[in-house]
C-alpha cells in the first residue's frame, strides 16, 4: 500500500554479490544482488541519480566495486 514501509532486504555476503543491472536499450539501472553460483538477480532499488547509488551503498554497507550486468 502507499506509504507502507518496505522491509530492508538482507543479503548473504557468502552467497550473493552487489550488482547493477543496466538495460542497453533504455539505460535504466537497477541495483540489487546477484547469486554467486546461479546468477539469479534480486532487484532492490531503481537507480536514477548518483545519489541513489550512494544510498544503496550506505544502506547495505557496500565498500567494494559494484559489477554492472547488461
Backbone torsions as a table, in degrees:
resi	resn	phi	psi	omega
1	UNK	NA	156.5	179.9
2	UNK	-64.4	137.4	178.8
3	UNK	83.8	-7.3	179.2
4	UNK	-74.6	140.0	-179.2
5	UNK	-78.7	130.0	178.7
6	UNK	-79.9	148.1	175.5
7	UNK	-80.1	142.0	-178.7
8	UNK	-72.4	131.5	177.7
9	UNK	-74.5	136.1	174.4
10	UNK	-110.7	147.9	178.4
11	UNK	-131.1	150.0	179.9
12	UNK	-92.0	112.4	-177.1
13	UNK	-62.3	-19.7	179.1
14	UNK	-83.6	-20.4	-176.3
15	UNK	-116.4	-18.5	-176.7
16	UNK	-131.0	155.7	175.0
17	UNK	-131.0	146.8	178.3
18	UNK	-68.2	142.8	-178.9
19	UNK	-152.8	158.3	174.2
20	UNK	-114.8	124.7	174.9
21	UNK	-99.1	121.7	-176.6
22	UNK	-119.2	140.0	177.4
23	UNK	-87.3	129.7	177.7
24	UNK	-68.5	-37.2	-176.0
25	UNK	-75.0	-50.4	-172.6
26	UNK	-100.3	-18.6	-177.5
27	UNK	81.3	2.3	179.4
28	UNK	-64.7	138.7	179.7
29	UNK	-123.6	137.6	178.9
30	UNK	-129.8	128.9	177.2
31	UNK	-90.8	145.8	179.0
32	UNK	-175.9	-156.7	-176.6
33	UNK	-130.9	131.7	179.2
34	UNK	-103.3	136.9	176.8
35	UNK	-69.6	131.6	-177.2
36	UNK	-66.4	-38.3	-174.4
37	UNK	-89.1	-41.4	-174.9
38	UNK	-102.9	-17.5	179.3
39	UNK	82.5	2.7	179.0
40	UNK	-63.1	132.9	-177.1
41	UNK	-108.3	127.9	175.8
42	UNK	-106.2	118.0	179.1
43	UNK	-74.7	138.8	178.6
44	UNK	-118.5	-47.8	-178.1
45	UNK	-155.6	151.6	176.4
46	UNK	-79.7	136.1	179.4
47	UNK	-106.1	111.4	179.0
48	UNK	-107.8	-31.2	-177.2
49	UNK	-134.6	164.3	174.5
50	UNK	-59.4	-28.5	177.0
51	UNK	-64.7	-34.9	177.1
52	UNK	-64.0	-40.7	179.3
53	UNK	-65.3	-40.9	177.9
54	UNK	-64.0	-39.5	178.3
55	UNK	-63.4	-41.1	177.3
56	UNK	-60.7	-45.4	179.6
57	UNK	-61.5	-45.1	-178.2
58	UNK	-68.3	-43.2	-176.3
59	UNK	-62.5	-35.5	-177.3
60	UNK	-109.5	11.8	176.7
61	UNK	52.6	55.8	-178.5
62	UNK	-102.4	120.3	179.3
63	UNK	-113.5	-16.3	-177.9
64	UNK	-82.6	171.1	176.8
65	UNK	-67.2	139.0	179.8
66	UNK	-100.9	122.5	-179.1
67	UNK	-72.4	142.2	175.1
68	UNK	-104.2	128.0	179.7
69	UNK	-109.1	129.4	178.9
70	UNK	-104.4	NA	NA
